[in-house]
Structures are given as structure tokens and as C-alpha cells.
Amino acid sequence: MPGIRGLQGLSGDVAFTSMAQHANAMAAKLASGITSAGHALAADTETNQVFPILPDPTATP
């Protein structure tokens, strides 16, 4: 995936906005699945960041 400078050449802000909207939508979908599984989130998912609170056995490989 290109960095911010690479995105400037891809139709300006349109490509960046489209990719950001997709990232935010996927984060919301992930957050929904996590909460549906009975786990809490440390913060609301307003951007493309998800901070689940998982029990130790879940987070251990």
C-alpha cells in the first residue's frame, strides 16, 4: 500500500478519502464482531483503530 505521498498522485483526495472510508468501515465491522462475541472495547471505534479488551487466554498464541 502506498504511503501518503504515493496517494497524492492517485486522483488527489478522492483515493485517500475512499481508502480511509473503507478502513473505517472494516474497523467498525471488526468492532461489531468483537462486541458480538461478548468482549468489550477500551474505546469507541470512531476511526480505523480497534482496542478490544480480551481475556489473557484469548490473546495468548
Backbone as a printed PyTorch tensor [residue, N CA C, xyz], in Angstrom:
tensor([[[  0.8540,  -1.1750,   0.0000],
         [  0.0000,   0.0000,   0.0000],
         [  0.8970,   1.2340,   0.0000]],

        [[  0.6250,   2.1680,  -0.8740],
         [  1.4820,   3.3580,  -0.9440],
         [  1.3000,   4.2490,   0.2730]],

        [[  2.3450,   4.9980,   0.5700],
         [  2.2550,   5.9580,   1.6630],
         [  1.4760,   7.1860,   1.2340]],

        [[  1.3500,   8.1480,   2.1250],
         [  0.5980,   9.3690,   1.8500],
         [  1.1000,  10.0670,   0.5870]],

        [[  2.4050,  10.1410,   0.4020],
         [  2.9460,  10.8170,  -0.7800],
         [  2.5500,  10.0850,  -2.0490]],

        [[  2.5140,   8.7660,  -2.0080],
         [  2.1010,   7.9980,  -3.1770],
         [  0.6440,   8.1960,  -3.5000]],

        [[ -0.1770,   8.4160,  -2.4930],
         [ -1.6010,   8.6210,  -2.7130],
         [ -1.9100,   9.9570,  -3.3820]],

        [[ -1.0520,  10.9220,  -3.2190],
         [ -1.3010,  12.2280,  -3.8060],
         [ -1.3850,  12.1390,  -5.3200]],

        [[ -0.7180,  11.1700,  -5.9020],
         [ -0.7730,  11.0080,  -7.3480],
         [ -1.9820,  10.2350,  -7.8190]],

        [[ -2.7400,   9.6340,  -6.9280],
         [ -3.9100,   8.8340,  -7.2900],
         [ -5.1940,   9.6420,  -7.1700]],

        [[ -5.4350,  10.5030,  -8.1100],
         [ -6.6470,  11.3290,  -8.1460],
         [ -6.8080,  12.2030,  -6.9050]],

        [[ -5.7290,  12.6550,  -6.3440],
         [ -5.7880,  13.5920,  -5.2200],
         [ -6.4840,  13.0170,  -4.0080]],

        [[ -7.3690,  13.7920,  -3.4340],
         [ -8.0390,  13.4170,  -2.1840],
         [ -9.0640,  12.3060,  -2.3540]],

        [[ -9.5240,  12.0580,  -3.5690],
         [-10.5660,  11.0520,  -3.7880],
         [-10.0700,   9.6650,  -3.3710]],

        [[ -8.8820,   9.2910,  -3.7920],
         [ -8.3420,   7.9700,  -3.4470],
         [ -8.1170,   7.8610,  -1.9420]],

        [[ -7.5450,   8.8890,  -1.3720],
         [ -7.2730,   8.8690,   0.0630],
         [ -8.5710,   8.7510,   0.8530]],

        [[ -9.5650,   9.5350,   0.4920],
         [-10.8580,   9.5140,   1.1920],
         [-11.5250,   8.1550,   1.0480]],

        [[-11.4970,   7.6030,  -0.1430],
         [-12.1100,   6.3020,  -0.3820],
         [-11.4460,   5.2100,   0.4500]],

        [[-10.1250,   5.2080,   0.4840],
         [ -9.4060,   4.2010,   1.2620],
         [ -9.6230,   4.3980,   2.7540]],

        [[ -9.6850,   5.6310,   3.2010],
         [ -9.9310,   5.9100,   4.6200],
         [-11.3340,   5.4610,   5.0140]],

        [[-12.3080,   5.7120,   4.1620],
         [-13.6800,   5.2810,   4.4580],
         [-13.7590,   3.7620,   4.5390]],

        [[-13.0550,   3.0860,   3.6480],
         [-13.0440,   1.6220,   3.6760],
         [-12.3910,   1.1090,   4.9600]],

        [[-11.2670,   1.7030,   5.3390],
         [-10.5830,   1.2970,   6.5730],
         [-11.4770,   1.5100,   7.7880]],

        [[-12.1780,   2.6200,   7.8310],
         [-13.0820,   2.8980,   8.9480],
         [-14.2370,   1.8970,   8.9750]],

        [[-14.7770,   1.5550,   7.8040],
         [-15.8790,   0.5910,   7.7260],
         [-15.4250,  -0.7910,   8.1950]],

        [[-14.2210,  -1.2000,   7.8110],
         [-13.7070,  -2.5070,   8.2270],
         [-13.4290,  -2.5350,   9.7340]],

        [[-12.9580,  -1.4280,  10.2830],
         [-12.7360,  -1.3520,  11.7320],
         [-14.0710,  -1.4510,  12.4720]],

        [[-15.0920,  -0.8090,  11.9530],
         [-16.4210,  -0.8780,  12.5730],
         [-16.9560,  -2.3110,  12.5210]],

        [[-16.7260,  -3.0010,  11.4010],
         [-17.1650,  -4.3840,  11.2680],
         [-16.4230,  -5.2790,  12.2600]],

        [[-15.1270,  -5.0770,  12.3970],
         [-14.3250,  -5.8330,  13.3580],
         [-14.8040,  -5.5740,  14.7820]],

        [[-15.0270,  -4.3110,  15.1160],
         [-15.5010,  -3.9490,  16.4570],
         [-16.8520,  -4.5900,  16.7430]],

        [[-17.7210,  -4.6190,  15.7450],
         [-19.0340,  -5.2330,  15.9130],
         [-18.9040,  -6.7230,  16.2140]],

        [[-18.0200,  -7.3950,  15.5060],
         [-17.7980,  -8.8180,  15.7520],
         [-17.2260,  -9.0870,  17.1290]],

        [[-16.3140,  -8.2350,  17.5590],
         [-15.7100,  -8.3980,  18.8810],
         [-16.7530,  -8.2240,  19.9760]],

        [[-17.5770,  -7.1960,  19.8610],
         [-18.6010,  -6.9770,  20.8840],
         [-19.6970,  -8.0440,  20.8030]],

        [[-19.9990,  -8.5320,  19.5950],
         [-20.9840,  -9.6100,  19.4520],
         [-20.4940, -10.8990,  20.1050]],

        [[-19.1880, -11.0710,  20.1620],
         [-18.6020, -12.2540,  20.7990],
         [-18.5430, -12.1090,  22.3210]],

        [[-19.0100, -10.9730,  22.8230],
         [-19.0730, -10.7750,  24.2690],
         [-17.8940, -10.0500,  24.8870]],

        [[-17.0350,  -9.4840,  24.0590],
         [-15.8700,  -8.7550,  24.5690],
         [-16.1300,  -7.2550,  24.5200]],

        [[-15.4800,  -6.5300,  25.4000],
         [-15.6340,  -5.0750,  25.4580],
         [-14.5460,  -4.3940,  24.6310]],

        [[-14.7730,  -3.1310,  24.3590],
         [-13.7750,  -2.2970,  23.6980],
         [-13.2830,  -1.2570,  24.6990]],

        [[-11.9980,  -0.9510,  24.6570],
         [-11.4340,   0.0580,  25.5580],
         [-11.8810,   1.4560,  25.1740]],

        [[-12.2410,   1.6470,  23.9080],
         [-12.6940,   2.9510,  23.4210],
         [-13.6230,   2.7160,  22.2410]],

        [[-14.5040,   3.6640,  21.9920],
         [-15.3740,   3.5780,  20.8240],
         [-14.5250,   3.5780,  19.5590]],

        [[-14.9960,   2.8660,  18.5390],
         [-14.2900,   2.8080,  17.2660],
         [-14.8220,   3.9260,  16.3800]],

        [[-14.1010,   5.0230,  16.3440],
         [-14.5070,   6.1740,  15.5350],
         [-13.6260,   6.3330,  14.2990]],

        [[-12.4770,   5.6810,  14.3060],
         [-11.5670,   5.7100,  13.1600],
         [-11.2090,   4.2690,  12.8280]],

        [[-10.0970,   4.0380,  12.1910],
         [ -9.7260,   2.6680,  11.8250],
         [ -8.8910,   1.9840,  12.9110]],

        [[ -9.1420,   2.3250,  14.1560],
         [ -8.4380,   1.7110,  15.2870],
         [ -9.4380,   0.9830,  16.1770]],

        [[ -9.0940,  -0.2420,  16.5580],
         [ -9.9610,  -1.0470,  17.4170],
         [ -9.1200,  -1.5140,  18.6040]],

        [[ -9.6320,  -1.2770,  19.8050],
         [ -8.9070,  -1.6400,  21.0280],
         [ -9.7660,  -2.5750,  21.8760]],

        [[ -9.7410,  -3.8780,  21.5470],
         [-10.5600,  -4.8330,  22.3160],
         [ -9.9320,  -5.1360,  23.6710]],

        [[-10.7860,  -5.4810,  24.6020],
         [-10.3400,  -5.9660,  25.9090],
         [-10.6280,  -7.4660,  25.8940]],

        [[ -9.5590,  -8.2550,  25.8070],
         [ -9.6940,  -9.6920,  25.6920],
         [ -9.1040, -10.3710,  26.9240]],

        [[ -9.6750, -11.4920,  27.3410],
         [ -9.0900, -12.2270,  28.4640],
         [ -7.7280, -12.7910,  28.0570]],

        [[ -6.8470, -12.9930,  29.0100],
         [ -5.4950, -13.4660,  28.7270],
         [ -5.4490, -14.7120,  27.8290]],

        [[ -6.2440, -15.7470,  28.0740],
         [ -6.1530, -16.9320,  27.1980],
         [ -6.4910, -16.6240,  25.7350]],

        [[ -7.3250, -15.6540,  25.4930],
         [ -7.6990, -15.2910,  24.1210],
         [ -6.5510, -14.6180,  23.3970]],

        [[ -5.8010, -13.8070,  24.1070],
         [ -4.7220, -13.0390,  23.4960],
         [ -3.3940, -13.7850,  23.4600]],

        [[ -3.3110, -14.9520,  24.0610],
         [ -2.0680, -15.7180,  24.0930],
         [ -2.0170, -16.6680,  22.8920]],

        [[ -0.8740, -16.6950,  22.1790],
         [ -0.7870, -17.5960,  21.0000],
         [ -0.8350, -19.0590,  21.3790]]])
